């Protein structure tokens, strides 16, 4: 299973979802879907915006968890 670790990265950076939305230009509801691991896909442009705003790599945001 692929898991999005956005909640942990935000917690580590002491950042709120609203602040991330403002920094990235992404909608809060779309970020919430990623944060709660309900997303079925993620665009590279979204991943790029997240990495830029959070100063991280895709590997910091996405992890593989064996079933």
Secondary structure as UniProt FT lines:
FT   STRAND          2..4
FT   HELIX           6..13
FT   HELIX           17..24
FT   HELIX           28..35
FT   TURN            36..37
FT   HELIX           44..54
FT   HELIX           58..61
FT   STRAND          62..64
//
